[in-house]
Amino acid sequence: MTFRPLHDRVVIRRAEGDFTSKGGIIIPDTAKEKPQEGEVIAVGPSLRDESGKPIALDVKAGDFILFGKWSGTEVRIDGEDLLIMKEADIMGIVEKTGAAAERAA
């Protein structure tokens, strides 16, 4: 199935959280807090102003973002748990620099 968000909605894949605490304690899935960061998978075409002109969105597919704890609606598409939220619910884009980019690679 292909899913295309409408207007200013964004589809996000939540980042995987750590499975162990800093002290080495393994945290079960039921007790873990869901991460508030993720990768943008798909973006709607645009929002429109009062005159009908399109307003371009600031995020694009592939961006790594931060969002509010209770933001978005959880959905399951093709067996994968995703979030759909409006662009306004996104707090910002995380830019990977230096050591952070090396760790991710």
C-alpha angles and dihedrals in degrees: 000000000000119000123198117186119224131229112340097343121127130201113219134190107213114234117250112256126220115278094208132046123240088262091055097257113146111232117209119230093250093058098042120105112231114248118252094216134075150146123275109240102176137002131204119243099257148294119261129225125223093278093051097253114143118249111209118233120241096221128068136187110288096032116131109224145181121226139176122281095247098032124128138008120278114231136170115227120176090346094305124115109232138166127232117199141152118264089244089067091062113097098197151314118270113224112205111220136175113323094013091057091048092051091051092052 
